[in-house]
Amino acid sequence: MISNTQQVVTADTFARRINYELKRAERYRIFVSLVVFNITPVLEFLNRADITRSAAEFIDSLSNIIKKSVREIDTVSNSSQDKIGLLFPETPRQGAEAAARRISETLHSFYAEYFGKPADCPIPVEISSYPDAAGARSLASYLDEFDQ
């Protein structure tokens, strides 16, 4: 179910949610996935473009687009300066990959509309899942990144 009232959470809340969902996944042997969009190339494009809006306004607009594209149980955080994290409880890697592809397409459309032309920059995506190989370690490494 998609919730338009879902909020984008702070870094501290996101880190706590990662920790909670990882422990839950380990205890009940269920999936949890994390998708991180690295928006550094887009922010660099924004700085070069003749746009009067700030990077913070851009990131807020971007986060609002993303939160409308995920389920109510998923968590979105834009608290890292150059990354947007999405936590997908009870979602295997394949589901996270499908969501990342779908959201990437939405982001490209948003960029084209925002900049008035297609943004010619990549959107690097990192995906970590538990219980995939090294998944718990990968998810845990993001705790430090988003909990600064």
Residue pairs with C-beta under 8 A, 6 or more apart in sequence:
1 71
1 72
2 68
2 69
2 70
2 71
2 72
3 71
3 72
4 68
6 67
6 70
6 72
6 74
6 76
7 67
8 60
8 63
8 64
8 67
8 76
8 77
8 78
9 17
9 75
9 76
9 77
9 79
10 77
10 79
11 77
11 79
11 80
11 146
11 147
11 148
12 79
12 147
13 75
13 77
14 75
14 77
14 79
14 85
14 87
14 146
14 147
15 142
15 143
15 146
15 147
17 75
17 87
18 34
18 87
18 139
18 140
18 142
18 143
18 146
19 143
21 32
21 87
21 89
22 32
22 130
22 136
22 139
22 140
24 30
24 32
24 89
25 31
25 32
25 89
25 130
25 131
26 130
26 136
29 131
30 89
30 90
31 90
31 91
31 92
31 93
31 95
31 129
31 130
31 131
32 87
32 88
32 89
32 90
32 91
32 129
32 130
32 139
33 87
33 88
33 91
33 92
33 93
33 95
33 96
33 127
33 128
33 129
33 130
34 85
34 86
34 87
34 88
34 96
34 127
34 128
34 129
34 138
34 139
34 142
35 85
35 86
35 88
35 96
35 99
35 100
35 103
35 125
35 126
35 127
36 83
36 84
36 85
36 86
36 125
36 126
36 127
36 142
37 66
37 83
37 84
37 85
37 86
37 100
37 103
37 104
37 107
37 123
37 124
37 125
38 82
38 83
38 123
38 124
38 125
38 126
39 59
39 62
39 82
39 83
39 84
39 123
40 82
40 124
41 121
41 122
41 123
41 124
42 58
42 111
42 119
42 121
42 123
43 55
43 58
43 82
44 121
45 115
45 119
45 120
45 121
46 55
46 58
47 55
49 115
51 58
51 114
51 115
58 114
59 78
59 84
60 78
61 110
61 114
62 78
62 84
62 107
62 110
63 76
63 78
63 84
65 106
65 107
65 110
66 76
66 84
66 86
66 103
66 106
66 107
67 76
69 99
69 102
69 103
69 106
70 76
70 86
70 88
70 99
70 103
71 88
73 89
73 90
74 86
74 87
74 88
74 89
75 85
75 86
75 87
76 84
76 85
76 86
77 84
77 85
77 86
77 87
77 146
78 84
78 85
79 146
80 145
80 146
80 148
83 145
85 142
85 146
86 99
86 103
88 95
88 96
88 99
91 99
91 129
92 129
93 127
93 129
93 132
96 127
96 129
97 127
100 125
100 127
104 123
104 125
107 123
108 118
108 119
108 123
111 118
111 119
111 121
112 118
112 119
128 135
128 138
128 139
128 142
129 135
129 139
130 136
130 139
